[in-house]
Amino acid sequence: MNTFANRKFIRVLMLGAGLDVQGGITSVEKLMLDYAPPELRIHHVPTFAKGSATRNIAVFLGAIATLIQALSRNQTDLVHIHFSDRGSTFRKLILAFITLCFHKPFILHCHGAAYREFYAQLPRVVKGLIIAGFSQCAKFIALSESWRDFYSKSFHLSPDQMVVLPNPVVLPAEVPDRSQQQTITFVFLGRIGEHGGALDAVRSVIAFPRQDKGAFDLIRAFAALPASVRAQARLVLAGNGDVEQAQTLIADLGLADRAVVHAWVNPTQRDQLLANASVFVLPSYNEGLPMSMLEAMAWELPVIVTPVGGIPEVITSERNGLLVQPGNLTELTEAMKRLIQDYQLRNELGIAARNTVRVLDVKHYMQSMLKLYVSTLE
C-alpha cells in the first residue's frame, strides 16, 4: 500500500550513530540530512553517542522510546537503520524487532568494516537471532557487490531485498593545481590504532575483530623511505584513537621533522588537509567502503589503498590508484617512493580518481535513495 499517496513527501525515521560520533557512518548520515530532496522528511534519532556507558544506555533507551512513539502514532512511513559490527548489531536488532511488531517496513544499511570476522565468531544461537530479525527487512543496503554477496548469504536475504549503493561524496567545485608542489604531502584520515578487548554485553564470549586502518604500518613504511627521498615528503595523520602512541612512534623513528599527527578533524579541517595534500594513503586491514578514500578521490588525489572490502570494486591499481597488500610495508614504501618521484603518475591517477567518484556525487545518491524509499513503500 502507498502510505504517502496523499502527501508530497516521505517520512523517514533514521536510526544510527549520534552526529557527534567520529566516523564514516556519521559522515553518511550528515550527508543524507544535508542533501535530502524536498520529497523527503528525514528525522535522525541517535542510538549511540560520545561519552560514558551510562550516557549511551540513556541514548539507546531514548531511541527505543522515540521509535515506539513514532510507530504507534503513525508518524513515519519507514525506518532506515544504519549499523555496523559489535554492539551496533545488537542495538539495531532490538530496534528491528520493535519495528516488526508495528508492521512498518525497515531498511538496513550496513557499514561494518570487519563484519566478516565479527560474524564468523558469533555463537550459532546468536546468528539465528540476527537472521530472524534482519532477514525481515524490506531492503538491505550493501556498500559493494562483494559485501552484498556476504550479507545475502549470511542473513538469508533474497535478491529482491539486496541493494548495492556505495557511499556518497561531495565533489568540490574546484581542485588546486598541485603541479608546483615542492614537498609531497601524504595524508591519512581514519582511526589510529586498532580496536581490542571484548564486546560489552558478552565480554567473555565474543572478541572484537581487528579493525586496523594501518596507521602504524604507514609510519614505519614512511620511515623506510631512503633519506634522500623522504626529505622531499611529509606525512600527516589525522584521526581518533591512539594519537599519543603514534606521536611516540614518530619520535622514536626520528621523523619528528617530517611527520605530524592530529586528532580527529572536522569537515572544514579535513577539506583543507585534502586540498593541501599530494597523496592519500589508507593501508587498511578491513574496510566497508571508506568515506575518507572517496573524499580524497573527489579532491583529485591519487590514493594508495589495500584491496579489502569494497575498495577493489572502486580502485584498479595503476589506473585510478595504487593497491598494496595489507601489512606489506615493502609494497607500501615502494608505492610512496614512486609517487614522490613521478609527478605525471600522481597527476594521472588523481584525475582518474576524481572521474571515478563523479557518479557517487551526493545529489545523485539522494535521488537513488528517494527511488529506493518509493519502491519500498509501493
N, C-alpha and C positions, 0 to 999 in steps of 0.2 A: 504493500500500500504506500502511496506517495503521501507522507505525513506533512509535507510542506507545500502542498498544491495551492493553498490559499494565501501563501506568503511569498515574498520576493527574496527570501534568504533562508539559509540552513543554519540551525543552531547546533554548534558542536561543543561538547564538553571535553576539553583536552586535559588528560592526566599525565603528569610527568615530573621530572626534577624541577625544583624551585628555580626561578630565574636568577637567583643569586649563586647557584651552584656552578662551579667551573667545569667546563667540558663540552664535548661535541653535541650531546643531546640538548643541552640548554641553547646552544647556538642555533640548532634546527628549530626549536620551539620559538625562539625570538624572531627568527626569520618568518615563520608561519604567521605569527601575530602581527608583525610589522607589514607584511605584504599580502595579507588576506584580502581578496577581492570583495567588492560590495555585497556579493551574494552570500558571503559567509559571516556568521557571528560566532567567533571562537572565544570561549571562556576558559582560561587556563586555571587549573587547580593544582597546586604543588602537592606532591606526595612524599617529598624528601627535601631537606634544606640543609644549609650550612649550620653547624652548631652541634650541640650535645645530643646524646641519645634521648634524653628527656624531651628536648625540643622536637626531635624527629618523631617521637611517639605522638606528641601533640599534633604535629603537622599531619601525620598519617590519619589519625582519628578525625581531624578536621576534614580531610579529603573524603573519608568514608561518609561523614555527615552531609557534606555538600553533595556528594554523588547521590545518596539516598533521597535527599530533598529534591534535587533536580529531576530524578527519575519518577518519584512519587507524584510530583506536581506537573509532570509532562513539560518540563522547562528545557528539554534538549531533544534533538532529533536522533543524535547518535553520539557515541563515546569514542574518543580517539586516545588510545593508551600507548604511551612511549615506555619502553622497558629495556633493561639490559640484563646482565647476569647477576648472580649472587642475590642479595636481599631484594633487589629491584624485581626479580622474577616473582618472589613470593608475595610481595606487596601487591603487585599488579594481578596476581592470580586471585587474591581476595576480591579486588575490585571487579575483575571479570565475572566472578561468580555472583556478586551483587547485581551487576548489570543484567546477567542472565535471568535473575529472579524477576526482573521487571520487563522481560521480553523486549529489551531495546538492543538494536544492533551495535556491535562494538568492533573497532578496527585496532589490531595490534601492530605496533611499529617497533621492530627490534633493532637496537644499536650495539649489541654486545660484541666487543672485540674478541673476547675469549670464550664465547658461548659454547663452542665445541668441547673444550676442555672442561668447562664447568658442568655441562650437561652429562658428559660421559661418566663422571664420578658420582652422580646422584644415585641414591638407592632406587630400586625398581618401583617401590611404592610411591616415592616422591615423583618420579617420572610419570606414573599413572595419574596422579593428581593434576600435574601440569597439563598433560594431554587432555584430561577430562574437561578442563576449563578452556584452554587455548584453542582446542580443536573446534569450539563452538563460535569462533569469531566470524564475522561477516566477511572481512578481508584481513589479509596479513601482508604487511609491507616489509619486504626484504631489500637490503641495500645493493645487492648484486645477484647475478644468476647463481653463483656458487652458494651464496647464503640462502637463496630461495630453495635450492635443492636440499640443503641441510635441514631447514625448518620444515619443509613439506614432509620429509621422511620422518623427522623426529617427533613432530606434533600431529601426525596423521592428517595433514591438510590436503584438500583436493586442489587440482589445478585452477579451478574457478575461484578459490579463495586467495590464491597467491598473486601478489603484485610486486614487480621489481621497480623501485623508484629510488635511484641514487640521491644522495644528499644534495641540497641546493647550494648555490653560491651567488654572491653579488659580484657582478663584473664591474670593476672600476671603469669609469668613462675614458680615462687616460692612464697610461702607464709611463714611468720615467724612462728616459734614454740612459741606458747603462753602458754605452759604448766607451765612455771616458772614465769609467771606474778604475782607480789606481789600486785599490785594495778589494780583493774578492771576499765578500762577507757571506758566510754560511749561517743560515738561521734555522733553528729547531724550535718548534712550538708543540708543547704537549706535556704529559706527566713525566716528571723527572724521578727515576727510580722505578720500583715495582711494588705492587700490592703484595701483602703477605698475611699470614695469620689464618683465621678461620671464620666461617660465616657466623654472624652474631647469634642467630637463633638456634643453630645446631653446631656449636663450636667444636664439639668432639667428633662430629660425623663427616662434615664436608669441608675440605680445604679450599682456599681461594686458588683459582688458576693463576698462572703467571701472566702479568699484563705489562710487560716491559716495553716501553717505547724506544729503547735503545740509546738513551741519553748518555750513559756512561761509556757504551761502545763508541759513540760518536766522539766523545772527549779523547778517548785513547787512540782512536784512528787519526784524529787531528794531530795528536802528539807524535804519531808515527810518520807524519809527512817529513820529507827531507827539510832540514832547517832553511835552506835557500828558498824552497817552495813555500813553506809555512810563513816565511817573512812577508809574502805577498798576500796573505789571507788573514781573516779574522773570523772567530766563531762566537755566535750569540745564541744562547739558550734562554727560553722563557717558558715558565710553566709552574705548576704546583708540585708538591711532593718533597723530595729530598734535595732541596735547593742548597742547604749548607754543605751536605756531603759532596755535591757536585763542585761547589766552590773549593772545598778542601782538595778534591782530586785535581782540579785545575792548578792549584798552588803546588801540590806535590809533583806534578809533571812539568813544572816550570813554564806554565802557559799564561801566567797572570797578565802578561803584556799583550796577549793575542786572543784571549777568550774571556767572556763575561757571562754571568748567569743572572737573569732577572726572575722575580716571582711572576705569578700569573699576570698577564696584561689585559687591559680592557680592549674592546674592538678598535677604538681610535689608535691606541698604542700599537696594537697588532698590525693595523694597516700601515702605520709609519715604519715599523720594522720591516714589513714586506716590501714597501716602496724603496727602502734604502738597501735592501738585500741584493745579493747576486745569485745565490743558490739556496734552495730549501732542502733540508735533509731530515728524514724521519725513518731511521733504521729499525722499525718495529718488529716485534716477535708475533704480535697478534693485532688484527685490526678488523673493524667492520668496513667502513669506507671513510677514511679520516677527513674531517672537515678542514683541518689545517692544511692538508695537502691540496685540496680543491681550492682553498682560498689563495694559496701560494701560486697555483697554476693560473688563477684568474688575474693575478698580478704579473703574469708573463714571466714567471721564474722557472728555470729548469729545476727538476726535482730529482733527488737521489732517495729512493724508497726501496722497500722489500716486497717480494711477491707473496703477500699474505692477505687473507680476507678478500675484499673486493678490488684490491689495488691492481692485480694483473688484468682485470677487465677494463681498466681505465688507462693504465700505463703500458706501452710497448717499448721495451728497452731499445735505446738508440734512436727512437722515433720521436717520443714526446717526454722522455725522461730516461733515467738510468736505474736499472734494477740490480740490487746486490742481495746476497743471501743473508738472512738474519744471523747475527753473531759472527759473520765473516769479516773481521777487521781488515784483513789484507785487501779484500774487494772494495771495502768502504774507503780505505785510504787511497787506493788507486783511482776510484771514481772521483774523489775530491781533487786529486792531483790533476786528472785530465781536465776538469772544468776550470781549475785555476789557470792552466796553461793554454787553454783553447777557447778564445772568445767566440769564434764562429760557432763552435759546438754549443756553447752556452746560449747564444742568441737563437740558433735554430731550434733547440729543444724548448726554449722559453716561448717562442712564438707558437710552436706546435702545441705546447701545453695549454696556452690560453684558448687556442682554437678548439681544443678538445672539450673544454668545460663550457663553451658558449651554450651548448644545448642544456646545461644544468642551471642556467640563469633562473633566479628565484621566481621571477614573474611567470615563466613557463611552468616551473614546478608547481606553483599555486593553482594554475589553471588545470594541471593534471590532477592535483589533489581535489579540486572542485568537482571534476568529472568523476573521480572515484567516489566522492561522497554522494553525488547524484545517483550513480549506478547502485550504490549500496542501499539507497532508500527506495529505489523503484520497485 
